[in-house]
Amino acid sequence: MKLIFAIVNKDDSSLVCSELNKAGFSATKFSSTGGFLRAGNTTFMICSEGKNVDLIIDIIAKFSKSRTQISPAVLPHGISGYSTNTVEIPIGGATVFVTNIERFEKI
């Protein structure tokens, strides 16, 4: 058995969850926050047989789109004030971790 943790942008989470369910996979989801942009994410926990891992990752990848976001430029440490410069930052996509598990029960 495998446990898949998938961290997905909150804007993509409903579609990812729906597509996983359509394919017959159950997922537990919870809100999480990224450290870099402090943006909202959804973390999915999915337990499945090892043979399904690639299919699950394909579904997550297909419905977790990368895009860019305009964000205010961060001033160097120690400098206060407001920057009128902006930077384009890539967001979205997914980060996926796959681990082995010894036991899984649905009670």
C-alpha positions in Angstrom: 0.0 0.0 0.0 1.1 3.6 -0.7 0.1 6.8 0.9 0.1 9.8 -1.4 0.3 13.4 -0.1 -0.5 15.9 -2.8 -0.3 19.6 -2.1 -2.5 21.5 -4.7 -3.3 25.1 -5.1 -6.7 25.9 -3.5 -8.1 27.1 -6.9 -7.5 23.6 -8.4 -8.6 21.5 -5.4 -12.3 21.0 -6.2 -11.6 19.8 -9.7 -8.7 17.5 -8.5 -11.0 16.0 -5.8 -13.9 15.5 -8.3 -11.7 13.8 -10.8 -10.1 11.5 -8.2 -13.6 10.5 -7.0 -14.7 9.9 -10.6 -11.8 7.6 -11.1 -12.8 5.7 -7.9 -10.2 7.0 -5.5 -11.1 8.3 -2.0 -9.1 11.3 -0.7 -9.0 13.1 2.6 -8.4 16.8 2.1 -7.4 19.5 4.4 -6.5 23.2 4.1 -2.8 24.1 4.3 -0.7 27.2 3.7 2.5 27.5 1.7 5.5 29.0 3.4 6.8 31.1 0.4 3.8 33.1 -0.7 1.7 32.1 2.3 -1.0 31.2 -0.2 -3.9 28.8 0.4 -3.4 25.2 -0.6 -5.2 21.9 -0.2 -3.4 18.8 0.9 -4.8 15.5 -0.2 -4.1 12.2 1.5 -4.8 9.2 -0.7 -4.2 5.6 0.2 -4.1 3.1 -2.7 -2.4 0.0 -4.0 1.0 0.7 -5.5 -0.2 -0.1 -9.0 -2.5 2.9 -8.9 0.1 5.5 -8.0 1.0 6.6 -11.5 -2.7 7.0 -12.4 -3.4 9.1 -9.3 -0.4 11.3 -10.0 -1.5 11.7 -13.7 -5.0 12.9 -12.5 -3.4 15.3 -10.1 -1.0 16.6 -12.7 -3.7 17.0 -15.3 -6.0 19.1 -13.1 -3.3 21.1 -11.2 -2.4 23.9 -13.6 0.7 26.0 -13.2 0.2 29.7 -13.8 1.8 33.0 -12.8 0.8 35.6 -10.3 1.8 39.2 -10.0 3.1 40.0 -6.6 4.7 43.1 -5.0 8.5 42.9 -5.0 9.9 42.2 -1.5 12.4 44.7 -0.2 15.7 43.5 1.0 15.9 42.7 4.8 16.4 45.8 6.9 14.9 48.2 4.4 11.5 49.5 5.2 9.0 51.2 2.9 6.8 50.2 0.0 8.0 49.0 -3.3 6.1 49.9 -6.4 7.9 47.1 -8.4 6.1 43.8 -9.0 7.4 40.4 -9.9 5.8 37.6 -11.8 5.8 34.4 -9.6 4.9 30.9 -10.8 2.2 29.3 -8.7 0.0 26.2 -9.0 0.9 22.8 -10.1 1.3 20.2 -7.3 3.8 18.8 -5.0 3.4 15.0 -4.4 5.0 12.7 -1.9 4.5 8.9 -2.0 5.3 6.8 1.0 5.0 3.1 1.9 2.5 2.2 4.6 2.2 -1.0 6.5 -1.4 -0.9 7.4 -4.6 0.9 6.3 -8.1 0.5 7.7 -11.3 2.3 6.9 -13.5 2.0 10.0 
